[in-house]
């Protein structure tokens, strides 16, 4: 019994302390974000160029052709410095007699990052991206 009491006392007076007006969790004022955490809302930045979208569409076609579960395909446009990756989102579905699949693509250019949503359908052995637009929640 004395050992349990010693452990409880040690835990109560241990190295961590909470001030009078502080809770167990730190509060963040305004839009303060640490350097290691990316904000949930993407920063407004430059829109993808058509050349950037060509690289993103090619990566989407490649990753869907490979067909691996939980796979991603990086892409980069050396002319603009834009880059990102494409990740299939769900299982294939049928649309107008074709096999189709949705995906999410990241777009990073300089310090801005945004997301695009897309869909592609299989045209023979190759996947043809038929939509790629800015991602909107819900």
C-alpha positions as CSV (number, residue, x, y, z in Angstrom):
1,X,0.0,0.0,0.0
2,X,2.9,2.4,0.8
3,X,4.3,1.8,-2.8
4,X,1.0,2.8,-4.4
5,X,0.8,5.9,-2.3
6,X,4.4,6.8,-3.3
7,X,3.6,6.4,-7.0
8,X,0.5,8.6,-6.7
9,X,2.4,11.3,-4.8
10,X,5.2,11.2,-7.4
11,X,2.8,11.5,-10.3
12,X,1.0,14.4,-8.6
13,X,4.2,16.4,-8.1
14,X,6.0,15.3,-11.3
15,X,7.7,17.4,-13.9
16,X,4.6,18.8,-15.6
17,X,2.7,21.8,-14.3
18,X,-0.3,23.8,-15.3
19,X,-0.6,27.5,-14.5
20,X,-3.6,29.1,-12.8
21,X,-5.3,30.2,-16.0
22,X,-4.1,27.5,-18.3
23,X,-5.8,24.2,-19.3
24,X,-4.2,20.9,-20.1
25,X,-4.1,22.0,-23.8
26,X,-2.4,25.0,-25.2
27,X,-4.7,27.6,-26.9
28,X,-3.9,28.9,-30.3
29,X,-4.9,32.5,-30.9
30,X,-5.9,33.6,-34.4
31,X,-4.3,31.6,-37.2
32,X,-1.0,30.8,-35.4
33,X,0.3,27.5,-36.7
34,X,3.6,25.8,-35.7
35,X,6.1,25.2,-38.5
36,X,5.5,21.5,-38.4
37,X,1.8,21.5,-38.9
38,X,0.2,22.4,-42.2
39,X,-3.1,24.4,-42.0
40,X,-6.2,22.5,-42.9
41,X,-7.4,25.2,-45.2
42,X,-5.1,25.5,-48.3
43,X,-3.5,28.8,-48.9
44,X,-4.7,30.8,-51.8
45,X,-2.1,30.7,-54.5
46,X,-1.4,30.5,-58.2
47,X,-3.8,28.3,-60.2
48,X,-2.4,25.3,-62.0
49,X,-1.3,26.1,-65.5
50,X,-2.5,23.9,-68.4
51,X,1.1,22.5,-68.6
52,X,0.9,21.6,-64.9
53,X,-2.4,19.8,-65.4
54,X,-0.9,17.7,-68.3
55,X,1.7,16.4,-65.8
56,X,-1.0,15.7,-63.2
57,X,-3.3,13.9,-65.7
58,X,-0.4,11.8,-66.9
59,X,0.4,10.8,-63.3
60,X,-3.3,10.0,-62.7
61,X,-3.3,7.7,-65.8
62,X,-0.1,6.0,-64.7
63,X,-1.2,5.3,-61.1
64,X,-4.6,4.0,-62.2
65,X,-3.0,1.8,-64.9
66,X,-0.8,0.2,-62.3
67,X,-3.9,-0.6,-60.3
68,X,-2.2,-1.1,-57.0
69,X,-4.2,-0.6,-53.8
70,X,-3.0,2.3,-51.7
71,X,-0.7,3.6,-54.3
72,X,0.3,7.2,-55.2
73,X,2.2,8.7,-58.2
74,X,4.3,11.8,-57.9
75,X,4.4,14.4,-60.7
76,X,6.5,17.5,-61.4
77,X,6.6,20.1,-64.1
78,X,10.3,21.2,-64.4
79,X,9.3,24.3,-66.4
80,X,7.1,25.8,-63.6
81,X,8.5,24.1,-60.5
82,X,5.0,22.9,-59.7
83,X,4.7,19.4,-58.3
84,X,2.3,17.0,-56.4
85,X,1.0,13.5,-56.3
86,X,-2.1,11.6,-57.4
87,X,-3.8,9.1,-55.2
88,X,-6.9,7.0,-56.2
89,X,-9.7,7.4,-53.7
90,X,-12.1,4.5,-54.0
91,X,-12.9,1.4,-55.8
92,X,-13.7,1.4,-59.5
93,X,-17.3,2.1,-60.6
94,X,-19.2,1.8,-63.8
95,X,-20.3,4.8,-65.8
96,X,-21.8,4.6,-69.3
97,X,-20.5,1.1,-69.7
98,X,-16.9,2.1,-68.8
99,X,-14.8,1.4,-65.7
100,X,-14.1,4.6,-63.9
101,X,-12.3,5.8,-60.7
102,X,-12.0,8.9,-58.7
103,X,-8.7,10.4,-57.4
104,X,-7.3,13.3,-55.4
105,X,-4.2,15.2,-56.7
106,X,-2.1,17.6,-54.7
107,X,-0.7,20.8,-56.3
108,X,2.3,22.5,-54.8
109,X,3.8,25.7,-56.3
110,X,6.2,27.7,-54.3
111,X,4.8,28.0,-50.8
112,X,1.1,27.4,-51.8
113,X,-0.5,24.0,-51.7
114,X,-4.0,23.1,-52.9
115,X,-5.9,19.9,-53.9
116,X,-7.7,18.9,-57.0
117,X,-10.3,16.2,-57.4
118,X,-10.7,14.2,-60.6
119,X,-12.1,11.1,-62.2
120,X,-10.9,8.9,-65.0
121,X,-12.4,6.2,-67.1
122,X,-10.7,3.3,-68.8
123,X,-10.4,3.6,-72.5
124,X,-9.0,0.3,-73.7
125,X,-5.8,-0.3,-71.7
126,X,-5.3,3.4,-70.8
127,X,-7.1,5.6,-68.3
128,X,-8.5,8.9,-69.7
129,X,-8.9,11.7,-67.2
130,X,-12.3,13.3,-67.9
131,X,-12.4,15.8,-65.0
132,X,-9.9,17.6,-62.9
133,X,-11.0,20.6,-60.8
134,X,-10.3,22.3,-57.5
135,X,-11.3,20.1,-54.5
136,X,-14.2,21.4,-52.6
137,X,-15.3,19.9,-49.3
138,X,-18.6,18.4,-48.8
